[in-house]
Amino acid sequence: MTTQNQTTSLLEAAHRASVAYTRDIKARSVAPSPEALSALQDIHSELPEGSCDPLEVFDRIDRLGSPATVATTGGRFFGYVVGGALPVTIAAAQLAAAWDQNAGTWNLSPPAAEMETVVSRWLLELLDLPRTSVVGFVTGSTMGTFSAIAAARSAVLKRLGWNMKRQGLAGSPPLRIVTSTECHPTNFRALGYAGIGLDQVEYVPTDHEGRLDPNQMPELDDHTIVLLQAGNINSGSMDPFSEVCDLAKCAGAWVHIDGAFGLWARGSRQTKAMTNGVELADSWCVDGHKWLNLPQDNAIYACRDAEAVHDVYGVNATYLIRDGGVREPQWFTPELSRRSRGVEWYAALATLGREGVEDLINRSCRHAERFAQGLSRAGYEILNDVTLNQVVFALPSDAETKLALESIQKSGVTWLGPTTWKGRYAMRISVSSAATTECDVEQSLQAMVSAVPACRSAGADL
Ligand SMILES: *Cc1c(COP(=O)(O)O)cnc(C)c1O
């Protein structure tokens, strides 16, 4: 058993280690060093027979784990679309870990449930989505899309006279999915979880920025779920929401928006117009752990049709039912027991406010613009319209781009990853961390610019 003294020592050790980690993060290599990765191998021991001092275990986790992390929170990580963690959200997460509340039901955690209630309202206002929509707190956009598609499936089938909950999927009227060829691959996973196969998907071609071309839409009908995206994973572009939502509405089709990072464009007056019409959709998902800078494992989905959500997630185990109009968090999500995600959302939004969110979005977009300008001057080709936080760029040949990327990653100054854009091997920057300063941008740009001459001559030899 752990004594109170040990508990105190452990939490103090965790506090010290967390402070040291966040304090030193900017000074270290963004990618973990080969030495740190090799030391990490020490964790592969046999399962211990007996117990061990928890402080010793904690120290080992810190000693071997911390240096082997990828420094995604340091401000110079631009790979994938990841974001960082606002300090107040780390603090809130630490406290919530100590609470260890089961946020599935109000009875087990009034603060978790109440914070979800207030955050739901704030998010619908901030993202300017229909205020009567319901919001579920999930792990990521993959699960957000799954959760929404499950509701969509139930609602669409219900209109066709099929009760999904009672009759299941076998023998049900077939559903159609219409999406663009640029649809994020995780959406196909979400569809699969919902029992919808790849053969049911119809693809619409896209324009040069990866936007679905509304003139090439197939005829929609009341068996159709349309999947659009707010924020192309490469270019950051937005699908033509108004046009497609109008077509869908006439046909009785459902529209879901994958807004994993791009839906945050609605948080700034400078970028909101890009997303006009997105509010006409039926459901949306957006990550907290990407651009809003919440710790990992945080996304929401919102759905206009509360009844569809309750048809799927409402349970009627009498011991779980509450009345009096309070939120039962589990009525909106696939799982029952889970951690208090609403606390981290509350911490971020209460701290930032509307202005803080707007500033985060604007700063990221400004940094992206600066990257594009500096890279272009150094001889890189910018392959997208830089209108949001994403920059796709390359050298003239794939071989040169590959060399440059390796050199940038090895520099330790910054980290970004490869992508394929219009059949070309390219590099992608996503500016999505609140920790990124102008100085981080200049330092990172320097590493990217220095990679050019060596790669151009070496690439020419290939
Ligand atoms: C990241 C991302 C996803 C998947 O989100 P997770 O939170 O990783 O599950 C889906 N779509 C887009 C556009 C994304 O950027």
The ligand as an SDF file (V2000), in Angstrom:
LIG
                    3D

 15 15  0  0  0  0  0  0  0  0999 V2000
   -6.0860   14.6750  -37.5110 C   0  0  0  0  0  0  0  0  0  0  0  0
   -7.2150   14.6170  -38.4620 C   0  0  0  0  0  0  0  0  0  0  0  0
   -8.1870   13.6050  -38.3510 C   0  0  0  0  0  0  0  0  0  0  0  0
   -8.1020   12.5470  -37.3100 C   0  0  0  0  0  0  0  0  0  0  0  0
   -8.2180   13.1170  -36.0370 O   0  0  0  0  0  0  0  0  0  0  0  0
   -7.7110   12.3710  -34.7040 P   0  0  0  0  0  0  0  0  0  0  0  0
   -7.9670   13.3880  -33.6550 O   0  0  0  0  0  0  0  0  0  0  0  0
   -6.2630   12.0760  -34.9210 O   0  0  0  0  0  0  0  0  0  0  0  0
   -8.5170   11.1440  -34.5550 O   0  0  0  0  0  0  0  0  0  0  0  0
   -9.2330   13.6410  -39.2420 C   0  0  0  0  0  0  0  0  0  0  0  0
   -9.3150   14.5860  -40.2030 N   0  0  0  0  0  0  0  0  0  0  0  0
   -8.4140   15.5680  -40.3350 C   0  0  0  0  0  0  0  0  0  0  0  0
   -8.5900   16.5950  -41.4090 C   0  0  0  0  0  0  0  0  0  0  0  0
   -7.3260   15.6130  -39.4650 C   0  0  0  0  0  0  0  0  0  0  0  0
   -6.4310   16.6010  -39.5620 O   0  0  0  0  0  0  0  0  0  0  0  0
  1  2  1  0
  2  3  1  0
  2 14  2  0
  3  4  1  0
  3 10  2  0
  4  5  1  0
  5  6  1  0
  6  7  2  0
  6  8  1  0
  6  9  1  0
 10 11  1  0
 11 12  2  0
 12 13  1  0
 12 14  1  0
 14 15  1  0
M  END
$$$$
